[in-house]
Amino acid sequence: MKVDQLSIFLENRAGRLAEVTRILADSGVNIRALSLADTSDFGILRLIVSDFEKARENLKAGGFTVGRTTVVAVEVTDQPGGLNNILQMLRDAKINVEYMYAFVTQAGANAIIIFRFDRTDQAIELLQKSNISIVPGEKLYRM
């Protein structure tokens, strides 16, 4: 139920993001979801990719600092209140959302939200008990 996410530290300068995408393209690795957060000096690029190990190896060989982060992909009804229902449930269980980002699949009526929790195993257990659909990594990597 957990998903491997690449976390890549980038200097905040022109062309650095393009270097990452070039390496991934040359490696035949497809980006499934991404988030970029920046400060004045650096950024953190978070990626879900089709082949984690190949991406990590090639990015490291290209001089990037790459980490692995465990996240959870949750399928959320794509309608008003869909995300709020999940966030209220997590709040009531005192599970903190450290960050999140989303994408919508072409054919689906649902959005996929990528969550980083402070207590991942407890969050997964709570979501499963509440019949919230968690997207396994193997499925997410192929979307």
LINKA-V347691 format. One record per pair of residues at least 12 apart in sequence whose C-alpha atoms are under 8 Angstrom apart, sorted by the first residue. I is the first residue (numbers start at 1). GAP is how many residues later the second one is. D is the distance in Angstrom with one decimal. If there is no record, write none. Layout:
[[I | GAP | D] [I | GAP | D]]
This chain:
[[1 | 71 | 6.9] [1 | 123 | 7.6] [1 | 133 | 6.6] [1 | 134 | 6.7] [1 | 135 | 4.7] [1 | 136 | 6.6] [2 | 68 | 6.3] [2 | 69 | 5.9] [2 | 70 | 5.2] [2 | 71 | 7.5] [2 | 134 | 6.5] [2 | 135 | 6.3] [3 | 67 | 5.7] [3 | 68 | 5.2] [3 | 69 | 5.7] [3 | 70 | 7.0] [3 | 133 | 6.8] [3 | 134 | 4.6] [4 | 44 | 7.0] [4 | 48 | 7.2] [4 | 64 | 6.4] [4 | 65 | 6.0] [4 | 66 | 5.1] [4 | 67 | 6.5] [4 | 133 | 7.1] [5 | 41 | 6.6] [5 | 42 | 5.6] [5 | 43 | 5.1] [5 | 44 | 7.6] [5 | 47 | 7.6] [5 | 63 | 5.7] [5 | 64 | 5.1] [5 | 65 | 6.1] [5 | 66 | 6.6] [6 | 39 | 7.8] [6 | 40 | 5.6] [6 | 41 | 5.1] [6 | 42 | 6.5] [6 | 43 | 7.9] [6 | 46 | 7.3] [6 | 50 | 7.3] [6 | 60 | 6.6] [6 | 61 | 5.8] [6 | 62 | 5.1] [6 | 63 | 6.4] [7 | 37 | 6.4] [7 | 38 | 5.7] [7 | 39 | 4.6] [7 | 40 | 6.6] [7 | 59 | 5.7] [7 | 60 | 5.0] [7 | 61 | 6.1] [7 | 62 | 6.7] [8 | 36 | 5.6] [8 | 37 | 5.0] [8 | 38 | 6.4] [8 | 56 | 6.9] [8 | 57 | 5.8] [8 | 58 | 4.6] [8 | 59 | 6.4] [9 | 33 | 7.0] [9 | 34 | 5.9] [9 | 35 | 4.8] [9 | 36 | 6.5] [9 | 55 | 7.0] [9 | 56 | 5.7] [9 | 57 | 6.7] [10 | 32 | 5.5] [10 | 33 | 5.0] [10 | 34 | 6.2] [10 | 35 | 7.2] [10 | 54 | 7.5] [10 | 55 | 8.0] [11 | 30 | 6.3] [11 | 31 | 4.4] [11 | 32 | 6.3] [12 | 26 | 7.4] [12 | 27 | 7.6] [12 | 28 | 6.7] [12 | 29 | 5.3] [12 | 30 | 4.5] [12 | 31 | 6.0] [20 | 39 | 7.0] [23 | 35 | 6.8] [23 | 36 | 6.6] [23 | 39 | 7.5] [24 | 31 | 6.2] [24 | 34 | 7.6] [24 | 35 | 7.7] [27 | 27 | 7.3] [27 | 28 | 7.2] [27 | 31 | 7.2] [29 | 20 | 6.6] [29 | 21 | 5.8] [29 | 22 | 6.0] [29 | 25 | 7.4] [29 | 26 | 6.5] [30 | 19 | 5.6] [30 | 20 | 5.2] [30 | 21 | 7.6] [31 | 16 | 6.8] [31 | 17 | 6.1] [31 | 18 | 4.5] [31 | 19 | 6.4] [32 | 15 | 7.4] [32 | 16 | 5.4] [32 | 17 | 5.2] [32 | 18 | 6.7] [32 | 108 | 7.5] [32 | 109 | 6.5] [32 | 110 | 8.0] [32 | 111 | 6.9] [33 | 14 | 5.8] [33 | 15 | 5.1] [33 | 16 | 7.1] [33 | 69 | 7.8] [33 | 70 | 6.9] [34 | 12 | 5.5] [34 | 13 | 4.5] [34 | 14 | 6.4] [34 | 67 | 7.8] [35 | 12 | 6.7] [35 | 66 | 6.5] [48 | 93 | 7.1] [49 | 92 | 6.0] [50 | 91 | 4.5] [50 | 92 | 6.2] [51 | 90 | 7.2] [70 | 46 | 7.2] [71 | 43 | 6.5] [71 | 44 | 5.6] [71 | 45 | 4.9] [71 | 46 | 7.3] [71 | 49 | 7.6] [72 | 42 | 5.7] [72 | 43 | 5.2] [72 | 44 | 6.6] [72 | 48 | 7.7] [72 | 52 | 7.7] [72 | 62 | 7.2] [72 | 63 | 7.7] [73 | 39 | 6.3] [73 | 40 | 5.6] [73 | 41 | 4.5] [73 | 42 | 6.3] [73 | 61 | 5.8] [73 | 62 | 5.3] [73 | 63 | 7.2] [73 | 64 | 7.8] [73 | 67 | 7.9] [74 | 38 | 5.6] [74 | 39 | 5.2] [74 | 40 | 6.4] [74 | 41 | 7.5] [74 | 58 | 7.3] [74 | 59 | 6.0] [74 | 60 | 4.5] [74 | 61 | 5.8] [75 | 35 | 6.2] [75 | 36 | 5.8] [75 | 37 | 4.7] [75 | 38 | 6.4] [75 | 57 | 7.1] [75 | 58 | 5.3] [75 | 59 | 6.0] [75 | 60 | 6.6] [76 | 34 | 5.4] [76 | 35 | 5.2] [76 | 36 | 6.1] [76 | 37 | 7.0] [76 | 56 | 7.8] [76 | 57 | 7.6] [77 | 32 | 6.8] [77 | 33 | 4.6] [77 | 34 | 6.3] [78 | 31 | 6.0] [78 | 32 | 4.6] [78 | 33 | 5.4] [90 | 33 | 7.2] [90 | 36 | 8.0] [95 | 22 | 6.9] [95 | 23 | 6.6] [95 | 24 | 6.3] [95 | 27 | 7.9] [95 | 28 | 6.7] [96 | 21 | 5.7] [96 | 22 | 5.5] [96 | 23 | 7.4] [97 | 18 | 6.7] [97 | 19 | 6.0] [97 | 20 | 4.7] [97 | 21 | 6.6] [98 | 17 | 7.7] [98 | 18 | 5.4] [98 | 19 | 5.5] [98 | 20 | 6.5] [99 | 16 | 6.2] [99 | 17 | 5.4] [99 | 18 | 7.5] [100 | 13 | 6.7] [100 | 14 | 5.3] [100 | 15 | 4.5] [100 | 16 | 6.2] [101 | 12 | 5.8] [101 | 13 | 5.3] [101 | 14 | 7.0] [102 | 12 | 6.0] [105 | 38 | 8.0]]
